Amino acid sequence: MRDGGSWSEQLELDPDVAGYYTLISLPLSHRASELALEHAARRGVMKPLGGKLGEVRAARLRTSVGELDRTLVVVESQELLRGQKRGIAAALLKAKEELRQLERRAASGRIKREALESRVQKALNREHLAEFVVTEIKQSGRRLSLQWHVDAAQRRLLERTRLGRRVLCTDRHIWSTGRIVNAFRGQWNVEELFRRAKKGGVAPWGPSHQWSDNSLRLHTFATVIGLELVSLARLAIGTQRSARGMMKTLSEIAAKLVQARAKQRGRPATVLLAPDLTPEQHACVKAFDLGRWMPILLSSRIESVSQPDRRPPA
């Protein structure tokens, strides 16, 4: 899985030569994305997916992307649609204020046509505003006038055909549509792990005291291995806790080594005392077979929640 801004035919071919399949979210401005969105805009093409993705609608199309044979999946996300609508509403308020100011400046003759056109383009150059905000600049002699309005029909068309939709591109043609969508949704886990690694998480990348390229590559490789081990540990335990909380739970599994007093001469005997394990820690001992290395853990009792004393008062 790769970021949408990194698509090119050569980048697609490199993993293919190495034996990897690819899955990427194409920019909506890409020619293949426009073709897929036109296909998805037809009546009855967008269909709900089954199972856990029952509320998600998607359309599938196999076509050429450049010179490569690819499967395109248009996915509709209500959460993304709501976020984009909020962004458009906020950007439209700001753009309206800027257009009103430009309208007054044009009427007073305090701005030239080239500057006016540039300012109008800049005001509408965000959040799809240029697709439904219609502007017209007229000139009568030396006087300019700016007229603009919001086209409600174009705005509804934009919301129905483009907003809230992603175009996924893959060469995994035999996968079902639901599996492709699930695979793409798993990308946020990878991004979140690397984001935490850069900020200093369970397996932080820094600080790095390396100076050569080879040392930096090895340092990065070790960080990725650490992130992978933490993820595999979470899968093995089946916990929903954070990685930091899970590692804290694992670190607290420890037996105490005590020396037993004896009247005989010589080195005092040492005894391992089994710790009191929580149910989660007991599951960790079982999942990782920790009793193989420290058998005393197998005799540890699971902490139970203490019940209140319900005996009647004397």
SEMARDO-396600 format. One record per residue (C-alpha): residue in one letter; residue number from 1; chain; x, y, z. Coordinates in steps of 0.25 Angstrom, whole numbers. Layout:
BEGIN
<node r="a" k="NUM" c="A" xx="X" yy="Y" zz="Z"/>
...
***
This chain:
BEGIN
<node r="m" k="1" c="A" xx="0" yy="0" zz="0"/>
<node r="r" k="2" c="A" xx="5" yy="14" zz="-4"/>
<node r="d" k="3" c="A" xx="1" yy="28" zz="-3"/>
<node r="g" k="4" c="A" xx="-7" yy="34" zz="-14"/>
<node r="g" k="5" c="A" xx="3" yy="44" zz="-18"/>
<node r="s" k="6" c="A" xx="14" yy="34" zz="-21"/>
<node r="w" k="7" c="A" xx="7" yy="28" zz="-33"/>
<node r="s" k="8" c="A" xx="15" yy="26" zz="-46"/>
<node r="e" k="9" c="A" xx="17" yy="14" zz="-56"/>
<node r="q" k="10" c="A" xx="31" yy="12" zz="-52"/>
<node r="l" k="11" c="A" xx="27" yy="11" zz="-37"/>
<node r="e" k="12" c="A" xx="17" yy="1" zz="-41"/>
<node r="l" k="13" c="A" xx="26" yy="-7" zz="-48"/>
<node r="d" k="14" c="A" xx="37" yy="-7" zz="-38"/>
<node r="p" k="15" c="A" xx="29" yy="-15" zz="-28"/>
<node r="d" k="16" c="A" xx="24" yy="-24" zz="-39"/>
<node r="v" k="17" c="A" xx="38" yy="-28" zz="-43"/>
<node r="a" k="18" c="A" xx="41" yy="-31" zz="-28"/>
<node r="g" k="19" c="A" xx="29" yy="-40" zz="-27"/>
<node r="y" k="20" c="A" xx="19" yy="-31" zz="-19"/>
<node r="y" k="21" c="A" xx="5" yy="-26" zz="-22"/>
<node r="t" k="22" c="A" xx="1" yy="-12" zz="-20"/>
<node r="l" k="23" c="A" xx="-11" yy="-4" zz="-15"/>
<node r="i" k="24" c="A" xx="-11" yy="11" zz="-16"/>
<node r="s" k="25" c="A" xx="-22" yy="22" zz="-14"/>
<node r="l" k="26" c="A" xx="-21" yy="30" zz="-27"/>
<node r="p" k="27" c="A" xx="-23" yy="45" zz="-27"/>
<node r="l" k="28" c="A" xx="-37" yy="49" zz="-32"/>
<node r="s" k="29" c="A" xx="-30" yy="58" zz="-42"/>
<node r="h" k="30" c="A" xx="-24" yy="46" zz="-49"/>
<node r="r" k="31" c="A" xx="-30" yy="42" zz="-62"/>
<node r="a" k="32" c="A" xx="-33" yy="28" zz="-58"/>
<node r="s" k="33" c="A" xx="-40" yy="33" zz="-45"/>
<node r="e" k="34" c="A" xx="-49" yy="42" zz="-54"/>
<node r="l" k="35" c="A" xx="-52" yy="30" zz="-63"/>
<node r="a" k="36" c="A" xx="-55" yy="22" zz="-50"/>
<node r="l" k="37" c="A" xx="-64" yy="33" zz="-44"/>
<node r="e" k="38" c="A" xx="-72" yy="35" zz="-57"/>
<node r="h" k="39" c="A" xx="-74" yy="20" zz="-56"/>
<node r="a" k="40" c="A" xx="-79" yy="20" zz="-42"/>
<node r="a" k="41" c="A" xx="-88" yy="32" zz="-44"/>
<node r="r" k="42" c="A" xx="-97" yy="23" zz="-53"/>
<node r="r" k="43" c="A" xx="-110" yy="18" zz="-47"/>
<node r="g" k="44" c="A" xx="-109" yy="5" zz="-39"/>
<node r="v" k="45" c="A" xx="-94" yy="3" zz="-41"/>
<node r="m" k="46" c="A" xx="-90" yy="7" zz="-26"/>
<node r="k" k="47" c="A" xx="-94" yy="-6" zz="-18"/>
<node r="p" k="48" c="A" xx="-93" yy="-8" zz="-3"/>
<node r="l" k="49" c="A" xx="-83" yy="-18" zz="1"/>
<node r="g" k="50" c="A" xx="-86" yy="-30" zz="10"/>
<node r="g" k="51" c="A" xx="-82" yy="-34" zz="24"/>
<node r="k" k="52" c="A" xx="-75" yy="-23" zz="33"/>
<node r="l" k="53" c="A" xx="-75" yy="-14" zz="21"/>
<node r="g" k="54" c="A" xx="-90" yy="-14" zz="19"/>
<node r="e" k="55" c="A" xx="-92" yy="1" zz="20"/>
<node r="v" k="56" c="A" xx="-81" yy="3" zz="10"/>
<node r="r" k="57" c="A" xx="-84" yy="5" zz="-5"/>
<node r="a" k="58" c="A" xx="-74" yy="2" zz="-16"/>
<node r="a" k="59" c="A" xx="-73" yy="1" zz="-31"/>
<node r="r" k="60" c="A" xx="-62" yy="-7" zz="-38"/>
<node r="l" k="61" c="A" xx="-56" yy="-5" zz="-52"/>
<node r="r" k="62" c="A" xx="-44" yy="-12" zz="-59"/>
<node r="t" k="63" c="A" xx="-37" yy="-3" zz="-69"/>
<node r="s" k="64" c="A" xx="-24" yy="2" zz="-73"/>
<node r="v" k="65" c="A" xx="-16" yy="12" zz="-64"/>
<node r="g" k="66" c="A" xx="-6" yy="18" zz="-73"/>
<node r="e" k="67" c="A" xx="-1" yy="5" zz="-80"/>
<node r="l" k="68" c="A" xx="-4" yy="-4" zz="-68"/>
<node r="d" k="69" c="A" xx="-15" yy="-13" zz="-66"/>
<node r="r" k="70" c="A" xx="-22" yy="-9" zz="-53"/>
<node r="t" k="71" c="A" xx="-35" yy="-11" zz="-45"/>
<node r="l" k="72" c="A" xx="-41" yy="1" zz="-40"/>
<node r="v" k="73" c="A" xx="-50" yy="2" zz="-28"/>
<node r="v" k="74" c="A" xx="-58" yy="14" zz="-24"/>
<node r="v" k="75" c="A" xx="-62" yy="14" zz="-10"/>
<node r="e" k="76" c="A" xx="-72" yy="23" zz="-3"/>
<node r="s" k="77" c="A" xx="-69" yy="28" zz="11"/>
<node r="q" k="78" c="A" xx="-80" yy="35" zz="19"/>
<node r="e" k="79" c="A" xx="-69" yy="40" zz="29"/>
<node r="l" k="80" c="A" xx="-60" yy="45" zz="19"/>
<node r="l" k="81" c="A" xx="-73" yy="52" zz="12"/>
<node r="r" k="82" c="A" xx="-76" yy="59" zz="25"/>
<node r="g" k="83" c="A" xx="-62" yy="64" zz="27"/>
<node r="q" k="84" c="A" xx="-61" yy="69" zz="13"/>
<node r="k" k="85" c="A" xx="-75" yy="76" zz="15"/>
<node r="r" k="86" c="A" xx="-70" yy="83" zz="28"/>
<node r="g" k="87" c="A" xx="-57" yy="87" zz="21"/>
<node r="i" k="88" c="A" xx="-65" yy="93" zz="9"/>
<node r="a" k="89" c="A" xx="-74" yy="101" zz="18"/>
<node r="a" k="90" c="A" xx="-63" yy="107" zz="25"/>
<node r="a" k="91" c="A" xx="-55" yy="110" zz="12"/>
<node r="l" k="92" c="A" xx="-67" yy="116" zz="6"/>
<node r="l" k="93" c="A" xx="-70" yy="126" zz="17"/>
<node r="k" k="94" c="A" xx="-56" yy="131" zz="16"/>
<node r="a" k="95" c="A" xx="-56" yy="131" zz="1"/>
<node r="k" k="96" c="A" xx="-70" yy="139" zz="1"/>
<node r="e" k="97" c="A" xx="-63" yy="150" zz="10"/>
<node r="e" k="98" c="A" xx="-51" yy="151" zz="0"/>
<node r="l" k="99" c="A" xx="-60" yy="152" zz="-12"/>
<node r="r" k="100" c="A" xx="-69" yy="163" zz="-5"/>
<node r="q" k="101" c="A" xx="-56" yy="171" zz="-3"/>
<node r="l" k="102" c="A" xx="-51" yy="169" zz="-17"/>
<node r="e" k="103" c="A" xx="-65" yy="173" zz="-22"/>
<node r="r" k="104" c="A" xx="-64" yy="186" zz="-14"/>
<node r="r" k="105" c="A" xx="-50" yy="189" zz="-19"/>
<node r="a" k="106" c="A" xx="-54" yy="186" zz="-34"/>
<node r="a" k="107" c="A" xx="-65" yy="196" zz="-33"/>
<node r="s" k="108" c="A" xx="-57" yy="207" zz="-27"/>
<node r="g" k="109" c="A" xx="-46" yy="205" zz="-38"/>
<node r="r" k="110" c="A" xx="-35" yy="202" zz="-28"/>
<node r="i" k="111" c="A" xx="-30" yy="189" zz="-34"/>
<node r="k" k="112" c="A" xx="-26" yy="185" zz="-48"/>
<node r="r" k="113" c="A" xx="-32" yy="173" zz="-56"/>
<node r="e" k="114" c="A" xx="-20" yy="164" zz="-55"/>
<node r="a" k="115" c="A" xx="-19" yy="166" zz="-40"/>
<node r="l" k="116" c="A" xx="-34" yy="164" zz="-39"/>
<node r="e" k="117" c="A" xx="-33" yy="151" zz="-47"/>
<node r="s" k="118" c="A" xx="-22" yy="146" zz="-39"/>
<node r="r" k="119" c="A" xx="-28" yy="149" zz="-25"/>
<node r="v" k="120" c="A" xx="-41" yy="142" zz="-30"/>
<node r="q" k="121" c="A" xx="-34" yy="130" zz="-34"/>
<node r="k" k="122" c="A" xx="-26" yy="129" zz="-21"/>
<node r="a" k="123" c="A" xx="-39" yy="131" zz="-13"/>
<node r="l" k="124" c="A" xx="-46" yy="119" zz="-20"/>
<node r="n" k="125" c="A" xx="-33" yy="110" zz="-21"/>
<node r="r" k="126" c="A" xx="-37" yy="101" zz="-9"/>
<node r="e" k="127" c="A" xx="-48" yy="91" zz="-5"/>
<node r="h" k="128" c="A" xx="-54" yy="89" zz="-19"/>
<node r="l" k="129" c="A" xx="-59" yy="104" zz="-18"/>
<node r="a" k="130" c="A" xx="-56" yy="107" zz="-33"/>
<node r="e" k="131" c="A" xx="-66" yy="95" zz="-37"/>
<node r="f" k="132" c="A" xx="-78" yy="102" zz="-32"/>
<node r="v" k="133" c="A" xx="-75" yy="117" zz="-29"/>
<node r="v" k="134" c="A" xx="-77" yy="124" zz="-42"/>
<node r="t" k="135" c="A" xx="-70" yy="137" zz="-45"/>
<node r="e" k="136" c="A" xx="-70" yy="147" zz="-56"/>
<node r="i" k="137" c="A" xx="-62" yy="160" zz="-58"/>
<node r="k" k="138" c="A" xx="-67" yy="171" zz="-67"/>
<node r="q" k="139" c="A" xx="-60" yy="183" zz="-72"/>
<node r="s" k="140" c="A" xx="-67" yy="196" zz="-76"/>
<node r="g" k="141" c="A" xx="-56" yy="206" zz="-81"/>
<node r="r" k="142" c="A" xx="-46" yy="206" zz="-69"/>
<node r="r" k="143" c="A" xx="-57" yy="202" zz="-59"/>
<node r="l" k="144" c="A" xx="-57" yy="187" zz="-54"/>
<node r="s" k="145" c="A" xx="-69" yy="179" zz="-48"/>
<node r="l" k="146" c="A" xx="-68" yy="166" zz="-41"/>
<node r="q" k="147" c="A" xx="-81" yy="157" zz="-41"/>
<node r="w" k="148" c="A" xx="-81" yy="144" zz="-34"/>
<node r="h" k="149" c="A" xx="-91" yy="134" zz="-28"/>
<node r="v" k="150" c="A" xx="-92" yy="120" zz="-23"/>
<node r="d" k="151" c="A" xx="-98" yy="109" zz="-32"/>
<node r="a" k="152" c="A" xx="-106" yy="100" zz="-23"/>
<node r="a" k="153" c="A" xx="-108" yy="90" zz="-34"/>
<node r="q" k="154" c="A" xx="-93" yy="89" zz="-37"/>
<node r="r" k="155" c="A" xx="-91" yy="87" zz="-22"/>
<node r="r" k="156" c="A" xx="-101" yy="76" zz="-21"/>
<node r="l" k="157" c="A" xx="-95" yy="69" zz="-33"/>
<node r="l" k="158" c="A" xx="-81" yy="70" zz="-27"/>
<node r="e" k="159" c="A" xx="-86" yy="64" zz="-14"/>
<node r="r" k="160" c="A" xx="-93" yy="53" zz="-21"/>
<node r="t" k="161" c="A" xx="-82" yy="49" zz="-31"/>
<node r="r" k="162" c="A" xx="-68" yy="53" zz="-25"/>
<node r="l" k="163" c="A" xx="-69" yy="56" zz="-10"/>
<node r="g" k="164" c="A" xx="-67" yy="45" zz="0"/>
<node r="r" k="165" c="A" xx="-61" yy="36" zz="-10"/>
<node r="r" k="166" c="A" xx="-47" yy="30" zz="-12"/>
<node r="v" k="167" c="A" xx="-42" yy="22" zz="-24"/>
<node r="l" k="168" c="A" xx="-34" yy="10" zz="-21"/>
<node r="c" k="169" c="A" xx="-24" yy="4" zz="-31"/>
<node r="t" k="170" c="A" xx="-18" yy="-10" zz="-30"/>
<node r="d" k="171" c="A" xx="-13" yy="-21" zz="-39"/>
<node r="r" k="172" c="A" xx="-19" yy="-31" zz="-29"/>
<node r="h" k="173" c="A" xx="-30" yy="-35" zz="-39"/>
<node r="i" k="174" c="A" xx="-35" yy="-48" zz="-33"/>
<node r="w" k="175" c="A" xx="-38" yy="-41" zz="-19"/>
<node r="s" k="176" c="A" xx="-52" yy="-38" zz="-16"/>
<node r="t" k="177" c="A" xx="-56" yy="-23" zz="-15"/>
<node r="g" k="178" c="A" xx="-58" yy="-25" zz="0"/>
<node r="r" k="179" c="A" xx="-44" yy="-30" zz="2"/>
<node r="i" k="180" c="A" xx="-38" yy="-19" zz="-6"/>
<node r="v" k="181" c="A" xx="-46" yy="-9" zz="3"/>
<node r="n" k="182" c="A" xx="-41" yy="-16" zz="16"/>
<node r="a" k="183" c="A" xx="-27" yy="-16" zz="11"/>
<node r="f" k="184" c="A" xx="-27" yy="-1" zz="8"/>
<node r="r" k="185" c="A" xx="-34" yy="2" zz="22"/>
<node r="g" k="186" c="A" xx="-22" yy="-5" zz="29"/>
<node r="q" k="187" c="A" xx="-12" yy="5" zz="24"/>
<node r="w" k="188" c="A" xx="-15" yy="14" zz="35"/>
<node r="n" k="189" c="A" xx="-9" yy="4" zz="45"/>
<node r="v" k="190" c="A" xx="4" yy="5" zz="38"/>
<node r="e" k="191" c="A" xx="3" yy="20" zz="37"/>
<node r="e" k="192" c="A" xx="0" yy="21" zz="52"/>
<node r="l" k="193" c="A" xx="12" yy="13" zz="56"/>
<node r="f" k="194" c="A" xx="22" yy="21" zz="48"/>
<node r="r" k="195" c="A" xx="15" yy="34" zz="53"/>
<node r="r" k="196" c="A" xx="17" yy="29" zz="67"/>
<node r="a" k="197" c="A" xx="31" yy="24" zz="64"/>
<node r="k" k="198" c="A" xx="35" yy="38" zz="59"/>
<node r="k" k="199" c="A" xx="29" yy="44" zz="72"/>
<node r="g" k="200" c="A" xx="36" yy="34" zz="81"/>
<node r="g" k="201" c="A" xx="26" yy="22" zz="83"/>
<node r="v" k="202" c="A" xx="29" yy="8" zz="88"/>
<node r="a" k="203" c="A" xx="40" yy="6" zz="77"/>
<node r="p" k="204" c="A" xx="44" yy="20" zz="74"/>
<node r="w" k="205" c="A" xx="53" yy="24" zz="62"/>
<node r="g" k="206" c="A" xx="61" yy="34" zz="70"/>
<node r="p" k="207" c="A" xx="70" yy="39" zz="75"/>
<node r="s" k="208" c="A" xx="79" yy="34" zz="65"/>
<node r="h" k="209" c="A" xx="94" yy="36" zz="67"/>
<node r="q" k="210" c="A" xx="98" yy="30" zz="53"/>
<node r="w" k="211" c="A" xx="105" yy="38" zz="42"/>
<node r="s" k="212" c="A" xx="107" yy="29" zz="30"/>
<node r="d" k="213" c="A" xx="96" yy="25" zz="21"/>
<node r="n" k="214" c="A" xx="98" yy="10" zz="24"/>
<node r="s" k="215" c="A" xx="97" yy="12" zz="39"/>
<node r="l" k="216" c="A" xx="84" yy="20" zz="37"/>
<node r="r" k="217" c="A" xx="78" yy="9" zz="28"/>
<node r="l" k="218" c="A" xx="82" yy="-1" zz="39"/>
<node r="h" k="219" c="A" xx="76" yy="8" zz="50"/>
<node r="t" k="220" c="A" xx="63" yy="9" zz="42"/>
<node r="f" k="221" c="A" xx="63" yy="-5" zz="39"/>
<node r="a" k="222" c="A" xx="64" yy="-9" zz="54"/>
<node r="t" k="223" c="A" xx="53" yy="1" zz="57"/>
<node r="v" k="224" c="A" xx="43" yy="-5" zz="47"/>
<node r="i" k="225" c="A" xx="47" yy="-19" zz="53"/>
<node r="g" k="226" c="A" xx="43" yy="-14" zz="66"/>
<node r="l" k="227" c="A" xx="30" yy="-8" zz="61"/>
<node r="e" k="228" c="A" xx="27" yy="-22" zz="54"/>
<node r="l" k="229" c="A" xx="30" yy="-29" zz="67"/>
<node r="v" k="230" c="A" xx="20" yy="-20" zz="75"/>
<node r="s" k="231" c="A" xx="9" yy="-22" zz="65"/>
<node r="l" k="232" c="A" xx="11" yy="-37" zz="65"/>
<node r="a" k="233" c="A" xx="10" yy="-37" zz="80"/>
<node r="r" k="234" c="A" xx="-3" yy="-30" zz="80"/>
<node r="l" k="235" c="A" xx="-8" yy="-40" zz="70"/>
<node r="a" k="236" c="A" xx="-4" yy="-52" zz="78"/>
<node r="i" k="237" c="A" xx="-10" yy="-47" zz="90"/>
<node r="g" k="238" c="A" xx="-23" yy="-42" zz="83"/>
<node r="t" k="239" c="A" xx="-23" yy="-29" zz="92"/>
<node r="q" k="240" c="A" xx="-30" yy="-16" zz="88"/>
<node r="r" k="241" c="A" xx="-21" yy="-8" zz="97"/>
<node r="s" k="242" c="A" xx="-10" yy="2" zz="92"/>
<node r="a" k="243" c="A" xx="3" yy="-3" zz="89"/>
<node r="r" k="244" c="A" xx="9" yy="5" zz="101"/>
<node r="g" k="245" c="A" xx="-1" yy="-1" zz="110"/>
<node r="m" k="246" c="A" xx="1" yy="-15" zz="105"/>
<node r="m" k="247" c="A" xx="17" yy="-14" zz="107"/>
<node r="k" k="248" c="A" xx="15" yy="-9" zz="121"/>
<node r="t" k="249" c="A" xx="6" yy="-21" zz="124"/>
<node r="l" k="250" c="A" xx="17" yy="-30" zz="119"/>
<node r="s" k="251" c="A" xx="28" yy="-23" zz="126"/>
<node r="e" k="252" c="A" xx="21" yy="-25" zz="139"/>
<node r="i" k="253" c="A" xx="22" yy="-40" zz="138"/>
<node r="a" k="254" c="A" xx="33" yy="-44" zz="147"/>
<node r="a" k="255" c="A" xx="37" yy="-54" zz="158"/>
<node r="k" k="256" c="A" xx="44" yy="-50" zz="171"/>
<node r="l" k="257" c="A" xx="57" yy="-57" zz="175"/>
<node r="v" k="258" c="A" xx="59" yy="-58" zz="190"/>
<node r="q" k="259" c="A" xx="70" yy="-64" zz="198"/>
<node r="a" k="260" c="A" xx="65" yy="-74" zz="209"/>
<node r="r" k="261" c="A" xx="72" yy="-73" zz="222"/>
<node r="a" k="262" c="A" xx="78" yy="-86" zz="227"/>
<node r="k" k="263" c="A" xx="86" yy="-90" zz="239"/>
<node r="q" k="264" c="A" xx="96" yy="-98" zz="231"/>
<node r="r" k="265" c="A" xx="109" yy="-92" zz="226"/>
<node r="g" k="266" c="A" xx="110" yy="-89" zz="211"/>
<node r="r" k="267" c="A" xx="104" yy="-81" zz="201"/>
<node r="p" k="268" c="A" xx="89" yy="-78" zz="204"/>
<node r="a" k="269" c="A" xx="79" yy="-85" zz="195"/>
<node r="t" k="270" c="A" xx="71" yy="-76" zz="186"/>
<node r="v" k="271" c="A" xx="56" yy="-78" zz="183"/>
<node r="l" k="272" c="A" xx="47" yy="-72" zz="173"/>
<node r="l" k="273" c="A" xx="34" yy="-67" zz="177"/>
<node r="a" k="274" c="A" xx="22" yy="-67" zz="167"/>
<node r="p" k="275" c="A" xx="16" yy="-53" zz="165"/>
<node r="d" k="276" c="A" xx="1" yy="-50" zz="165"/>
<node r="l" k="277" c="A" xx="-3" yy="-49" zz="151"/>
<node r="t" k="278" c="A" xx="-15" yy="-42" zz="145"/>
<node r="p" k="279" c="A" xx="-24" yy="-49" zz="135"/>
<node r="e" k="280" c="A" xx="-18" yy="-41" zz="124"/>
<node r="q" k="281" c="A" xx="-4" yy="-45" zz="128"/>
<node r="h" k="282" c="A" xx="-8" yy="-60" zz="130"/>
<node r="a" k="283" c="A" xx="-12" yy="-59" zz="115"/>
<node r="c" k="284" c="A" xx="1" yy="-54" zz="111"/>
<node r="v" k="285" c="A" xx="9" yy="-65" zz="119"/>
<node r="k" k="286" c="A" xx="0" yy="-75" zz="111"/>
<node r="a" k="287" c="A" xx="1" yy="-68" zz="98"/>
<node r="f" k="288" c="A" xx="17" yy="-67" zz="98"/>
<node r="d" k="289" c="A" xx="19" yy="-80" zz="106"/>
<node r="l" k="290" c="A" xx="27" yy="-72" zz="116"/>
<node r="g" k="291" c="A" xx="26" yy="-84" zz="126"/>
<node r="r" k="292" c="A" xx="36" yy="-91" zz="117"/>
<node r="w" k="293" c="A" xx="47" yy="-81" zz="122"/>
<node r="m" k="294" c="A" xx="41" yy="-78" zz="135"/>
<node r="p" k="295" c="A" xx="33" yy="-90" zz="140"/>
<node r="i" k="296" c="A" xx="29" yy="-83" zz="153"/>
<node r="l" k="297" c="A" xx="20" yy="-74" zz="145"/>
<node r="l" k="298" c="A" xx="11" yy="-87" zz="142"/>
<node r="s" k="299" c="A" xx="8" yy="-87" zz="157"/>
<node r="s" k="300" c="A" xx="4" yy="-73" zz="158"/>
<node r="r" k="301" c="A" xx="-10" yy="-70" zz="162"/>
<node r="i" k="302" c="A" xx="-19" yy="-61" zz="155"/>
<node r="e" k="303" c="A" xx="-23" yy="-49" zz="163"/>
<node r="s" k="304" c="A" xx="-38" yy="-48" zz="166"/>
<node r="v" k="305" c="A" xx="-46" yy="-36" zz="169"/>
<node r="s" k="306" c="A" xx="-48" yy="-36" zz="184"/>
<node r="q" k="307" c="A" xx="-63" yy="-37" zz="188"/>
<node r="p" k="308" c="A" xx="-68" yy="-28" zz="199"/>
<node r="d" k="309" c="A" xx="-70" yy="-35" zz="213"/>
<node r="r" k="310" c="A" xx="-85" yy="-38" zz="213"/>
<node r="r" k="311" c="A" xx="-85" yy="-44" zz="227"/>
<node r="p" k="312" c="A" xx="-96" yy="-38" zz="236"/>
<node r="p" k="313" c="A" xx="-90" yy="-28" zz="246"/>
<node r="a" k="314" c="A" xx="-88" yy="-34" zz="260"/>
***
